[in-house]
Amino acid sequence: MAGSTLSLYNLAPVLQVMGTGLLIAGGLLAWFWVRQRDASLSQRLGALTLLALFLTFDLILFGAFTRLTGSGLGCPDWPGCYGFSSPVGASGDIAAAQALMPTGPVTHAKAWIEMVHRYLATSVGVLIIVLTLATFWAWWRARKNPDSDEQRAQAIVRPWWPLLTLVWICAQGAFGALTVTMKLFPAVVTTHLLGGIGLLVLLVIQAEHYRQAGGQSAAEGLSPGTRGLLWGVTALLAIQIALGGWVSTNYAVLACDTFPKCQGSWWPTMNFSQGFELWRALGHTASGALLGFPALTAIHYVHRLFAYLVIAAMLTLVARLHYDQRLRRQRRWLLGLIALQFLTGLSNVVLGWPLVAAVAHTGGAAALMAVLAWTLCASRAAVLYPSKAGSYTMAPRVTT
């Protein structure tokens, strides 16, 4: 097969790949069933959502590891590896490709990394299918028994949330396939990363709603200004994650290897039009010419400059939450993750992009977005009442 034209889509091993993902998910579901057999419905659905959430976060981390180790094309077809369900069957083709290019995109180690990533993605898909079916079953039971525990759970989480999550992960699978077949096209890879973050957010929303349904938490009332700032910070972080994904997928991290200056200058030579030309192949412009170093510098430096704005906005949010004496756990998480992101981002620049720091930087971004989504779900805009002194006081905590 190595000497012939390889079909980018080979569906022959699809059932075997799905079976491997089903095996992983089945083990997790068996463990889940043992742990939750005496729990209420809302607790079981919440725990299943948390399980999918945990595995999705792991998948984001392993996706970053796959990208950063150059393993994204470790198996150059989809969904298997040279038409096999694992690198074991494809060992001859992998060896031939590795012999032609010993440090190229296809090696035995890279093939295993890429396939493990696909197995994990499949297992997440299985968990979300189970979660969707379980939620619709609970919704059907709630309609028949309006005073039951099912009704309380479904008053908080409608079945359309897991259905949207299922549709979302199907789209993620399509972008995962395009990542391989379009040879790491930067716009596709960045969209795939953003889709993973979006999937995490969807699961966070459902997990927090189930916590409220089970009486484990209640929504905090925030002043309209703080609530608006929270939404603004979330939007800024989403833009920053997209910029960071663009840096990573264009391999522009080392375009600036000093801090706080870049290439010894506060404003180095940059080519923004090339750097932010979205529809182009990796390392090339839309016209097919090689991407210049000033374009990589522009990609890196915009991400760095925007990071200053995001950090300032996040610290302002933490200060506002502290002043309002609300959401203590969330603000502690935010403060710790801000520090982690700064340190890992700095390490990527001054230490030459170490793998641990680079993976942690992606994980920290995903965790920050998850915490912000958690904070949004755990809060509500409070009603302000005028006090006798002429100022305003917030309404007490909102309960479900």
Secondary structure by P-SEA (a helix, b strand, c coil): ccccccccccccaaaaaaaaaaaaaaaaaaaaaaacccccaaaaaaaaaaaaaaaaaaaaaaaaaaaaaccccccccccccccccccccaaaaaaaaaaacccccccaaaaaaaaaaaaaaaaaaaaaaaaaaaaaaaaaaaaaccccaaaaaaacccaaaaaaaaaaaaaaaaaaaaaaaaccaaaaaaaaaaaaaaaaaaaaaaaaaaaaaaccbbbbbbcaaaaaaaaaaaaaaaaaaaaaaaaaaaccccccccccccccccccccccccccccccccccccccccccaaaaaaaaaaaaaaaaaaaaaaaaaaaaaaaaccaaaaaaaaaaaaaaaaaaaaaaacccccaaaaaaaaaaaaaaaaaaaaaaaaccbbbbbbccccbbbbcccccc
